[in-house]
């Protein structure tokens, strides 16, 4: 009975995370101009990320050959098979790193735009009592430092997923699944930074708040991660994710997260 309740609770929380992102998308109807402006930083970052992805795609076979010198003298069938596994693992790890990099770079470039979106959400829900006004330069410096730290962890996990991809069939599937879950968690953590900083909460406190709503955080983050994989989906999703992450932060702190109908 307890296990069933736990499973139900997880599914319910995961679905709530997806709904929070859906509420963020509602701002495309109520504040289209603000959301369009919020999509501009994402467009700039998308050009950079696509360029990096093209470089990886063009060199995928060469990289797979480079990291499998031990297979050089194998029969062609086995040599080709192991290199296909390596390429699949590279794609899985690369996608997670690219998706997180997109979010981190876009947030740095478009911080003022996303802060405005977050503020609009906060104001519609009554604002933030005892809001902390952080100096702009200090906030930017801290944001860069935290983004680099989380990106380093993400790259490390990406390398681990790459190695996991060497396990035939199941390894590749697990790498993609874990990539979505891990990438989703870090996306939720990064996207909710603005709302948490408005309340004066440091990284450790933000992690604790999101862990208390683990399934909801994962539902939100995984949904964002998957939409980022859709061609040009990141452009539309990023402003909505900034709004949804504000709702996620409010929910994790026990504040209202239901946007009023307009």
C-alpha positions as a Python dict, from the first residue, in 0.01 Angstrom:
ca = {
    (1, 'X'): (0, 0, 0),
    (2, 'X'): (279, 241, 92),
    (3, 'X'): (467, 159, -230),
    (4, 'X'): (152, 221, -434),
    (5, 'X'): (99, 559, -264),
    (6, 'X'): (463, 647, -326),
    (7, 'X'): (430, 560, -695),
    (8, 'X'): (105, 756, -722),
    (9, 'X'): (262, 1050, -543),
    (10, 'X'): (560, 1047, -778),
    (11, 'X'): (344, 1031, -1090),
    (12, 'X'): (120, 1307, -956),
    (13, 'X'): (419, 1526, -873),
    (14, 'X'): (581, 1459, -1211),
    (15, 'X'): (258, 1556, -1388),
    (16, 'X'): (241, 1874, -1178),
    (17, 'X'): (587, 1970, -1302),
    (18, 'X'): (467, 1937, -1661),
    (19, 'X'): (161, 2149, -1577),
    (20, 'X'): (383, 2423, -1431),
    (21, 'X'): (562, 2443, -1766),
    (22, 'X'): (222, 2452, -1937),
    (23, 'X'): (125, 2750, -1721),
    (24, 'X'): (445, 2917, -1833),
    (25, 'X'): (338, 2870, -2196),
    (26, 'X'): (18, 3058, -2113),
    (27, 'X'): (221, 3380, -2112),
    (28, 'X'): (260, 3348, -2490),
    (29, 'X'): (-111, 3435, -2504),
    (30, 'X'): (-124, 3695, -2226),
    (31, 'X'): (214, 3865, -2280),
    (32, 'X'): (325, 3784, -2637),
    (33, 'X'): (552, 4089, -2678),
    (34, 'X'): (741, 4011, -2357),
    (35, 'X'): (781, 3647, -2458),
    (36, 'X'): (902, 3735, -2808),
    (37, 'X'): (1169, 3962, -2660),
    (38, 'X'): (1260, 3676, -2426),
    (39, 'X'): (1315, 3450, -2728),
    (40, 'X'): (1587, 3676, -2877),
    (41, 'X'): (1873, 3556, -2648),
    (42, 'X'): (1773, 3199, -2728),
    (43, 'X'): (1803, 3267, -3100),
    (44, 'X'): (2158, 3398, -3055),
    (45, 'X'): (2256, 3096, -2846),
    (46, 'X'): (2085, 2856, -3087),
    (47, 'X'): (2315, 2971, -3368),
    (48, 'X'): (2620, 2895, -3150),
    (49, 'X'): (2488, 2557, -3033),
    (50, 'X'): (2385, 2447, -3383),
    (51, 'X'): (2734, 2536, -3509),
    (52, 'X'): (2888, 2321, -3234),
    (53, 'X'): (2645, 2037, -3309),
    (54, 'X'): (2733, 2048, -3679),
    (55, 'X'): (3104, 2026, -3594),
    (56, 'X'): (3033, 1723, -3374),
    (57, 'X'): (2815, 1558, -3641),
    (58, 'X'): (3077, 1607, -3913),
    (59, 'X'): (3346, 1456, -3693),
    (60, 'X'): (3139, 1185, -3524),
    (61, 'X'): (3290, 898, -3720),
    (62, 'X'): (3645, 1031, -3678),
    (63, 'X'): (3598, 1067, -3302),
    (64, 'X'): (3455, 713, -3278),
    (65, 'X'): (3757, 583, -3469),
    (66, 'X'): (3997, 778, -3248),
    (67, 'X'): (3858, 642, -2920),
    (68, 'X'): (3846, 280, -3042),
    (69, 'X'): (4200, 205, -3165),
    (70, 'X'): (4169, -140, -3005),
    (71, 'X'): (3910, -234, -3269),
    (72, 'X'): (4129, -150, -3569),
    (73, 'X'): (4221, -511, -3640),
    (74, 'X'): (3878, -660, -3565),
    (75, 'X'): (3651, -806, -3830),
    (76, 'X'): (3463, -528, -4009),
    (77, 'X'): (3125, -628, -3861),
    (78, 'X'): (3247, -606, -3502),
    (79, 'X'): (3455, -295, -3566),
    (80, 'X'): (3159, -116, -3725),
    (81, 'X'): (2926, -233, -3449),
    (82, 'X'): (3139, -100, -3163),
    (83, 'X'): (3191, 232, -3341),
    (84, 'X'): (2818, 270, -3397),
    (85, 'X'): (2773, 220, -3021),
    (86, 'X'): (3037, 486, -2956),
    (87, 'X'): (2865, 730, -3194),
    (88, 'X'): (2528, 669, -3027),
    (89, 'X'): (2688, 729, -2686),
    (90, 'X'): (2851, 1047, -2813),
    (91, 'X'): (2518, 1174, -2941),
    (92, 'X'): (2345, 1098, -2610),
    (93, 'X'): (2612, 1267, -2398),
    (94, 'X'): (2646, 1553, -2644),
    (95, 'X'): (2273, 1623, -2643),
    (96, 'X'): (2264, 1656, -2266),
    (97, 'X'): (2564, 1889, -2266),
    (98, 'X'): (2427, 2094, -2557),
    (99, 'X'): (2084, 2128, -2398),
    (100, 'X'): (2225, 2243, -2064),
    (101, 'X'): (2478, 2470, -2237),
    (102, 'X'): (2194, 2627, -2433),
    (103, 'X'): (2004, 2706, -2113),
    (104, 'X'): (2311, 2833, -1924),
    (105, 'X'): (2438, 3056, -2207),
    (106, 'X'): (2091, 3187, -2291),
    (107, 'X'): (2026, 3276, -1926),
    (108, 'X'): (2355, 3466, -1909),
    (109, 'X'): (2290, 3653, -2234),
    (110, 'X'): (1925, 3722, -2163),
    (111, 'X'): (1925, 3766, -1785),
    (112, 'X'): (1740, 4102, -1794),
    (113, 'X'): (1470, 3959, -2022),
    (114, 'X'): (1412, 3649, -1811),
    (115, 'X'): (1412, 3853, -1491),
    (116, 'X'): (1133, 4062, -1644),
    (117, 'X'): (934, 3749, -1731),
    (118, 'X'): (988, 3614, -1380),
    (119, 'X'): (884, 3948, -1229),
    (120, 'X'): (564, 3947, -1436),
    (121, 'X'): (478, 3605, -1294),
    (122, 'X'): (560, 3714, -939),
    (123, 'X'): (353, 4033, -969),
    (124, 'X'): (52, 3844, -1100),
    (125, 'X'): (70, 3627, -786),
    (126, 'X'): (105, 3911, -537),
    (127, 'X'): (478, 3978, -556),
    (128, 'X'): (760, 3868, -323),
    (129, 'X'): (751, 3976, 41),
    (130, 'X'): (1089, 4096, 171),
    (131, 'X'): (1245, 4083, -175),
    (132, 'X'): (1625, 4094, -174),
    (133, 'X'): (1783, 4346, -411),
    (134, 'X'): (2114, 4197, -522),
    (135, 'X'): (2376, 4421, -691),
    (136, 'X'): (2369, 4359, -1066),
    (137, 'X'): (2742, 4292, -1105),
    (138, 'X'): (2750, 4061, -802),
    (139, 'X'): (2446, 3875, -933),
    (140, 'X'): (2602, 3832, -1278),
    (141, 'X'): (2933, 3715, -1132),
    (142, 'X'): (2762, 3466, -904),
    (143, 'X'): (2545, 3344, -1191),
    (144, 'X'): (2848, 3287, -1412),
    (145, 'X'): (3030, 3102, -1134),
    (146, 'X'): (2736, 2877, -1055),
    (147, 'X'): (2669, 2810, -1424),
    (148, 'X'): (3032, 2704, -1477),
    (149, 'X'): (3021, 2482, -1168),
    (150, 'X'): (2698, 2309, -1271),
    (151, 'X'): (2817, 2283, -1632),
    (152, 'X'): (3136, 2109, -1511),
    (153, 'X'): (2923, 1856, -1322),
    (154, 'X'): (2702, 1811, -1628),
    (155, 'X'): (3005, 1744, -1851),
    (156, 'X'): (3130, 1490, -1598),
    (157, 'X'): (2794, 1314, -1602),
    (158, 'X'): (2795, 1334, -1981),
    (159, 'X'): (3128, 1150, -1990),
    (160, 'X'): (2982, 886, -1757),
    (161, 'X'): (2682, 844, -1986),
    (162, 'X'): (2918, 817, -2283),
    (163, 'X'): (3097, 527, -2113),
    (164, 'X'): (2762, 368, -2023),
    (165, 'X'): (2673, 378, -2391),
    (166, 'X'): (2940, 114, -2458),
    (167, 'X'): (2708, -147, -2304),
    (168, 'X'): (2522, -299, -2603),
    (169, 'X'): (2158, -192, -2654),
    (170, 'X'): (2057, -144, -2290),
    (171, 'X'): (2352, 86, -2222),
    (172, 'X'): (2252, 329, -2497),
    (173, 'X'): (1890, 332, -2382),
    (174, 'X'): (1993, 387, -2020),
    (175, 'X'): (2232, 664, -2125),
    (176, 'X'): (1953, 850, -2306),
    (177, 'X'): (1709, 798, -2016),
    (178, 'X'): (1958, 909, -1751),
    (179, 'X'): (2061, 1197, -1974),
    (180, 'X'): (1703, 1326, -1987),
    (181, 'X'): (1655, 1288, -1610),
    (182, 'X'): (1992, 1438, -1514),
    (183, 'X'): (1971, 1714, -1773),
    (184, 'X'): (1616, 1790, -1662),
    (185, 'X'): (1722, 1825, -1299),
    (186, 'X'): (2003, 2066, -1380),
    (187, 'X'): (1779, 2265, -1614),
    (188, 'X'): (1521, 2308, -1337),
    (189, 'X'): (1795, 2411, -1095),
    (190, 'X'): (1941, 2666, -1335),
    (191, 'X'): (1612, 2808, -1464),
    (192, 'X'): (1476, 2868, -1113),
    (193, 'X'): (1785, 3068, -1009),
    (194, 'X'): (1627, 3410, -1074),
    (195, 'X'): (1324, 3344, -852),
    (196, 'X'): (1531, 3195, -570),
    (197, 'X'): (1788, 3476, -578),
    (198, 'X'): (1503, 3725, -546),
    (199, 'X'): (1445, 3566, -206),
    (200, 'X'): (1813, 3570, -112),
    (201, 'X'): (1858, 3191, -131),
    (202, 'X'): (2201, 3044, -210),
    (203, 'X'): (2267, 2741, -431),
    (204, 'X'): (2259, 2489, -142),
    (205, 'X'): (1923, 2627, -25),
    (206, 'X'): (1784, 2612, -378),
    (207, 'X'): (1887, 2250, -410),
    (208, 'X'): (1721, 2163, -79),
    (209, 'X'): (1397, 2336, -180),
    (210, 'X'): (1383, 2153, -514),
    (211, 'X'): (1470, 1818, -355),
    (212, 'X'): (1164, 1858, -133),
    (213, 'X'): (961, 1866, -457),
    (214, 'X'): (1177, 1612, -640),
    (215, 'X'): (911, 1456, -865),
    (216, 'X'): (764, 1795, -959),
    (217, 'X'): (1111, 1931, -1030),
    (218, 'X'): (1189, 1630, -1251),
    (219, 'X'): (856, 1657, -1434),
    (220, 'X'): (925, 2021, -1513),
    (221, 'X'): (1291, 1971, -1604),
    (222, 'X'): (1246, 1660, -1819),
    (223, 'X'): (960, 1827, -2010),
    (224, 'X'): (1185, 2128, -2081),
    (225, 'X'): (1474, 1899, -2179),
    (226, 'X'): (1263, 1703, -2428),
    (227, 'X'): (1112, 2018, -2582),
    (228, 'X'): (1463, 2157, -2624),
    (229, 'X'): (1540, 1856, -2847),
    (230, 'X'): (1260, 1949, -3088),
    (231, 'X'): (1394, 2160, -3379),
    (232, 'X'): (1350, 2527, -3280),
    (233, 'X'): (1150, 2410, -2979),
    (234, 'X'): (1400, 2575, -2746),
    (235, 'X'): (1317, 2919, -2889),
    (236, 'X'): (952, 2889, -2791),
    (237, 'X'): (1016, 2693, -2473),
    (238, 'X'): (1288, 2906, -2311),
    (239, 'X'): (1068, 3209, -2219),
    (240, 'X'): (791, 2975, -2102),
    (241, 'X'): (1045, 2776, -1900),
    (242, 'X'): (1161, 3097, -1728),
    (243, 'X'): (801, 3160, -1625),
    (244, 'X'): (738, 2799, -1527),
    (245, 'X'): (1059, 2784, -1322),
    (246, 'X'): (937, 3082, -1122),
    (247, 'X'): (619, 2889, -1045),
    (248, 'X'): (829, 2585, -953),
    (249, 'X'): (1037, 2793, -711),
    (250, 'X'): (724, 2938, -553),
    (251, 'X'): (569, 2593, -515),
    (252, 'X'): (884, 2450, -356),
    (253, 'X'): (868, 2730, -98),
    (254, 'X'): (498, 2681, -25),
    (255, 'X'): (386, 2994, -212),
    (256, 'X'): (98, 3028, -458),
    (257, 'X'): (176, 2898, -809),
    (258, 'X'): (-164, 2924, -980),
    (259, 'X'): (-165, 3205, -1234),
    (260, 'X'): (-493, 3403, -1246),
    (261, 'X'): (-704, 3360, -1558),
    (262, 'X'): (-723, 3660, -1792),
}
